[in-house]
């Protein structure tokens, strides 16, 4: 099981092949991956950052048990690691720093370059969370197969997707991507939520967190595949209790219109 998933620069989303053939890199505990410009006659890198201002070997990622480390091979340039789920939160990895632990689940590594900056994303879907039923000295801890962070934006998307079924199990309504965006926008953290961002979180849930086997059905168009993916997410989340009625409090309240006074 992978500890982290690396998305090199470019437009692709989790689960999609990249147009340049540089696909998502999946790393398990102990795996190493160098990043940088690379080049002929030099050691090739796993994550290519094609900018003349980037060192041929700029740094290294190391996957640990449920987090990852970043090494900065530069002698004079610091790298920034941004928390994509935080409000501007980031850490700085100083020049020459080796094995700096990164605690974020959604991260963007940003390097200064001649073109401005170059960045790539790292996802850590296997973060461990405390099981309150665990007791010290009872052996190895159990790793939850579906470790979801209820404070993350992707979890809000999942709750909004499951809301109709949670409120009425007989309701077969499947919210659209646009419905989910509109439902969450009243929240401060989701004011700028777009349809593409919702799609991104759905892809992340499908491929990284819940690891759905979403195959392309013959003759199905893009919307049909997207609908099938959302239906599979709802089915799995409700079947295993990943989203429950108590989670509905995370959503914006539904304001009901006040009754209109009757005529004079």
Secondary structure, DSSP 8 states (H G I E B T S, - for coil): --SEEEE-SSS--TT---TTS---EEE-TT-EEEEE---TTS---SEE---TTS-TT-EEEEE-SSSEEEEE--SS--EEEEETTSSS-EEEE-TT--SEEE--SEEEEEEEETTEEEEEEEE-TT-----TT--TTSSS----TT---TTSHHHHHHHHHHHHHHH-TT------HHHHHHHHTTSGGGTT--HHHHHHHHHHIIIIIS-------TT--HHHHHHHHHHHHHHHHHHTTSS-GGGGGGS-------------
